[in-house]
Amino acid sequence: MNSIPRPELDPKSLRPETRLVHAGTLRSQFGETSEALFLTQGYVYDQSETAEARFAGRDAGFVYSRYANPTVAMFEQRMAALEGAEACRATASGMAAVTAALLCQLRTGDHVVSGRALFGSCRYVIEELLPRYGIAATLVDGTDLAAWKAAIRPETRAFFLESPTNPTLEILDIQAIAKLARAAKARLIVDNVFATPLLQSPLELGAEIVVYSATKHIDGQGRCLGGAILASEAFIAEHLHTFLRQTGPCLSPFNAWVLLKGLETLGLRVERMQASAASLADFLAAHKRIKKVLYPGRSDHPQAALAKKQMKGSGTLLAFEVADGKAGAFRFADALRLIRISNNLGDAKSLITHPATTTHQRFAPEVRAEMGISDGLLRLSVGLEHADDLAEDLARGLKAL
Ligand SMILES: *Cc1c(COP(=O)(O)O)cnc(C)c1O
């Protein structure tokens, strides 16, 4: 019996929580409920003519999974619908997304301006890798708009930033920085990992490109790596499409499938993790041996007003400084029984990191100081555990101080 296909709702008419569950689903002839996992490298063609038409781009079907794959395409379409972007391309990791977003559009002689408070590998790509190919970079204090403006040169082609930043959770004014970028004819790339697609929409604030490590909240259960680049169709057609196809940092269909299922619960997870993060930030701030708490949702955060204006929530991460520097931080982290020591974030399990000796170890002490990373600073990624159990665990850390 032939059935009539049901017309799809336009994802734009749906709220983000609904897009997370439905957007981008491509059902096969079997009508499966859950997204199918197309674990295939290639595709077969009924006739030589079909193969010819696919290679010529006249027929829209799949050709090779380095180029595109139905499960990966579902992930890309769901991400694009969530972000409100024209298009998305998935990558094997967040760093593949960051590197491709930069390299695909830059050439020798170009210049990049970037916020200096960056995830370690992002800073490596901008500060060390790009200059090897004759692409200069200037790192600025991202909260200082005058510094962004002063760094612009005639050959500036791209701006790069993270907000909230890692690990000190500074908030950068995306709208104002996007304006400066546009005036300089440079494209602003925002690494939106800390905010997640639910809590901040950089494209609406004027950015041209958004990148994610899907490894973090999007998987959210510590299983696989992935990344995504979101931009206009025109940017992807002109710069990214061929770069990705020919260099091959493609997302595995298996990982795309895990990430798709992760997206279904992203809204619930972020909501719960954020509520716990807010209460734990207040809990820590009330203790006298905690020197300061950094959480964008607290009124004592240096950019509290900007966070409120630019973000739809305050996020799932917080940072705090304990008395007695590195020794105090180690005593605190080692006394925890539930919260585990790990450099990862966005996981269902709460994770604590000492940035000065791990993620930011390679920087000189002065550079760390400039980024606000003191020896007593700890970063906490709040997970899905009951907030009271987490508070009881943090109390163990406080007692060890
Ligand atoms: C983790 C992370 C990345 C890199 O992502 P991978 O998936 O580990 O390659 C980039 N930027 C930020 C802000 C991150 O937290």
The ligand as a Gaussian input file, in Angstrom:
#p B3LYP/6-31G(d) Opt

LIG

0 1
 C       36.868000      21.098000      23.978000
 C       36.899000      22.401000      23.310000
 C       37.390000      22.514000      22.004000
 C       37.976000      21.349000      21.234000
 O       37.074000      20.318000      21.045000
 P       37.508000      18.782000      20.794000
 O       36.208000      18.124000      20.467000
 O       38.148000      18.300000      22.062000
 O       38.474000      18.782000      19.665000
 C       37.377000      23.772000      21.429000
 N       36.916000      24.850000      22.087000
 C       36.432000      24.769000      23.350000
 C       35.936000      25.997000      24.018000
 C       36.399000      23.543000      23.998000
 O       35.931000      23.466000      25.246000

